[in-house]
Amino acid sequence: MLARLLYRDGLMLVVDKPAGLPVHRGPKGGDAFEDYFDALRFGLPRAPALAHRLDRDTTGCLVLGRHRKALALLGKLFKQGKVSKCYWAVVEGGPAADQGRIDIALAKRDESRGWWMKPDEHGLPSSSTWKVLGRGPGITWLALEPLTGRTHQLRVHCAEMGWPIVGDNIYGNAPRENAPTLHLHSREVTVPISKNKPPVTVSAPVPQHMRKLLSACGWVDA
């Protein structure tokens, strides 16, 4: 866990979440990322707690509040849309234009599917922006910013636009078994945590499983 710590101050931590591990334990139990937060107390009486969530297979910047007051503040900032998040994704195919915005309302698919979502004109308003960072053979590297915080928002939006995220076995074309790992990475988060200081911006390194296709799109490891 200490090796995954990206940022630390008196109120919050930002950690680099790995793929394949849910942030918290579901109804079926099993291993969860938050089980390891006790290693990040740094002298405080309680372990830090999640200020937001990332999907099981999404990697990168995950914000934790270090105590109750900090969690309340962070929760307010996330709810008010004051925390900006930039994700990197590799998608199949890709948009013709170089940037744009997606406005597709989303709702739960049905109660039996848990958090699975679907486009629904009567659902919750959901908006995302995208920008092409590079193109490769049959794939595109996108920077995605969710302007709203719906579950699976970026995954559904990309799929509905006709360019699903590589490795998405729910909304995309990846097989249910032996699919490549989801190519969606929380690259950067900006949090206005202090009234008297500039917002804190933290970046997470590119995960190993995304490096090959990102390189094919022109990404160069600095």
VOGU-3710 file (C-alpha; in Angstrom, 3 decimals, decimal comma):
1> mlarllyrdg> 0,000/0,000/0,000  2,772/2,441/0,854  4,233/1,920/-2,608  0,854/2,907/-4,066  0,613/6,190/-2,154  0,640/9,118/-4,603  -0,169/12,032/-2,288  -0,598/12,740/1,415  -1,575/15,755/3,500  -3,449/16,268/6,758
11> lmlvvdkpag> -6,875/15,767/5,172  -6,572/13,356/2,296  -4,540/10,677/0,593  -4,490/9,730/-3,078  -3,564/6,134/-3,863  -2,993/4,254/-7,113  -5,696/1,582/-7,348  -4,778/-1,640/-9,174  -7,020/-3,448/-11,650  -9,089/-6,453/-10,644
21> lpvhrgpkgg> -9,796/-5,447/-7,045  -13,070/-3,846/-5,890  -12,668/-0,782/-3,672  -14,984/-2,262/-1,044  -16,356/-5,684/-0,246  -19,569/-6,627/-1,997  -22,425/-8,795/-0,705  -20,555/-11,937/-1,804  -17,492/-11,004/0,274  -13,973/-11,471/-1,047
31> dafedyfdal> -10,847/-9,330/-1,081  -11,256/-5,538/-1,288  -8,822/-2,649/-1,669  -10,101/-0,932/1,483  -8,998/-3,949/3,531  -5,455/-2,629/3,223  -6,097/0,995/4,226  -4,975/0,406/7,813  -1,385/0,654/6,557  -2,130/4,282/5,630
41> rfglprapal> -3,116/5,642/9,053  0,211/7,458/9,576  -0,426/7,828/13,294  -4,144/8,604/13,172  -6,504/6,450/15,275  -8,562/5,289/12,288  -7,724/4,085/8,815  -8,607/6,462/5,954  -11,861/5,852/4,076  -13,104/6,141/0,509
51> ahrldrdttg> -14,184/9,588/-0,671  -15,478/8,128/-3,963  -15,354/4,866/-5,920  -13,661/3,341/-8,935  -14,828/0,216/-10,772  -13,153/-3,097/-9,973  -11,147/-3,037/-13,209  -10,449/0,699/-13,375  -6,978/1,764/-12,249  -5,418/4,979/-10,975
61> clvlgrhrka> -6,157/7,907/-8,689  -8,423/7,090/-5,755  -9,069/9,753/-3,103  -9,313/8,835/0,586  -10,346/11,025/3,519  -8,123/10,714/6,574  -10,826/11,413/9,184  -14,557/12,145/9,449  -14,302/15,915/8,972  -12,106/15,442/5,922
71> lallgklfkq> -14,496/12,836/4,492  -17,436/15,205/4,926  -15,537/17,965/3,101  -14,454/15,676/0,278  -17,957/14,251/-0,046  -19,285/17,789/-0,456  -16,659/18,655/-3,087  -17,415/15,519/-5,100  -21,181/16,052/-4,848  -20,881/19,670/-5,989
81> gkvskcywav> -18,734/18,659/-8,959  -15,738/20,641/-7,755  -13,327/17,701/-8,034  -12,120/17,340/-11,623  -11,135/13,900/-12,904  -9,341/12,982/-16,106  -9,361/9,383/-17,291  -7,297/7,826/-20,039  -8,944/5,135/-22,127  -8,114/3,088/-25,189
91> veggpaadqg> -11,252/2,522/-27,253  -12,077/0,293/-30,196  -12,341/2,340/-33,368  -12,827/5,916/-32,258  -14,525/9,223/-33,030  -13,951/11,044/-36,309  -13,598/14,408/-34,569  -10,805/15,325/-32,159  -12,957/16,335/-29,213  -16,559/16,506/-28,099
101> ridialakrd> -19,163/16,052/-25,424  -21,571/13,209/-24,671  -24,954/13,831/-23,036  -26,774/10,529/-22,493  -29,010/10,040/-19,460  -28,428/6,800/-17,555  -30,482/4,513/-15,330  -29,989/1,120/-13,692  -30,508/-1,726/-16,141  -32,547/-3,674/-13,583
111> esrgwwmkpd> -32,262/-4,564/-9,924  -30,922/-8,058/-10,647  -27,934/-6,594/-12,490  -26,646/-4,585/-9,541  -24,751/-1,542/-10,761  -25,129/-2,239/-14,500  -26,453/0,843/-16,285  -28,302/1,601/-19,518  -29,136/4,689/-21,575  -32,565/5,929/-20,532
121> ehglpssstw> -34,100/9,250/-21,531  -35,919/9,246/-18,197  -32,745/8,465/-16,262  -30,290/10,745/-14,495  -28,610/13,411/-16,655  -25,068/12,250/-17,470  -22,395/14,236/-19,298  -18,821/13,494/-20,304  -16,247/15,266/-22,459  -13,620/13,547/-24,572
131> kvlgrgpgit> -10,471/14,522/-26,417  -8,333/12,433/-28,759  -4,747/12,152/-27,522  -3,571/9,689/-30,168  -4,684/7,131/-32,736  -3,447/3,660/-33,622  -4,521/0,818/-35,919  -8,208/0,313/-35,098  -7,925/2,020/-31,698  -7,925/5,518/-30,204
141> wlalepltgr> -6,418/6,970/-27,025  -8,870/9,307/-25,327  -8,821/11,687/-22,389  -12,278/11,467/-20,767  -13,741/13,793/-18,160  -16,983/12,833/-16,419  -18,916/16,034/-15,679  -21,402/13,975/-13,663  -20,613/10,995/-11,459  -22,884/8,157/-12,568
151> thqlrvhcae> -21,860/4,537/-12,106  -20,085/3,123/-15,207  -20,732/6,458/-16,925  -17,648/6,568/-19,153  -18,004/2,912/-20,111  -21,646/3,279/-21,179  -21,052/6,599/-22,937  -18,156/5,264/-24,993  -20,066/2,109/-25,920  -23,152/4,081/-26,943
161> mgwpivgdni> -21,040/6,326/-29,165  -19,844/3,244/-31,040  -16,328/3,099/-29,615  -16,381/0,855/-26,535  -13,414/0,740/-24,180  -10,974/-2,098/-24,854  -11,540/-4,931/-22,379  -15,094/-3,908/-21,422  -16,955/-7,212/-21,079  -20,206/-5,608/-19,896
171> ygnaprenap> -20,861/-2,762/-22,328  -18,255/-3,476/-24,995  -17,185/-6,317/-27,252  -14,784/-8,113/-24,909  -15,672/-11,754/-24,140  -16,886/-12,611/-20,645  -14,030/-15,098/-20,225  -10,330/-14,327/-20,740  -10,966/-10,746/-21,819  -8,111/-8,229/-21,763
181> tlhlhsrevt> -8,082/-6,022/-18,685  -10,267/-2,923/-18,999  -8,263/-0,088/-20,562  -9,647/2,687/-18,354  -7,299/4,588/-16,050  -7,985/7,428/-13,616  -4,982/9,420/-14,795  -5,405/12,662/-12,856  -7,526/14,170/-10,101  -7,677/17,808/-8,992
191> vpisknkppv> -9,109/18,538/-5,544  -9,665/22,055/-4,112  -9,108/20,722/-0,596  -7,934/24,003/0,948  -9,534/27,435/0,762  -6,188/29,193/1,113  -4,057/27,105/-1,258  -4,246/26,152/-4,939  -6,108/22,909/-5,763  -4,085/19,723/-5,387
201> tvsapvpqhm> -3,476/17,858/-8,672  -2,243/14,268/-8,541  -1,367/11,927/-11,438  -1,154/8,137/-11,438  1,379/6,216/-13,544  0,127/4,270/-16,558  -0,608/0,645/-15,590  1,380/-2,115/-17,245  -1,598/-3,629/-19,077  -2,325/-0,371/-20,970
211> rkllsacgwv> 1,201/0,415/-22,107  1,232/-1,642/-25,306  -1,915/-0,150/-26,854  -1,150/3,367/-25,611  2,263/3,114/-27,250  0,547/2,040/-30,481  -1,412/5,301/-30,247  1,693/7,425/-29,793  2,127/7,511/-26,029  5,752/7,754/-24,945
221> da> 6,787/6,763/-21,436  8,543/9,827/-20,052
//
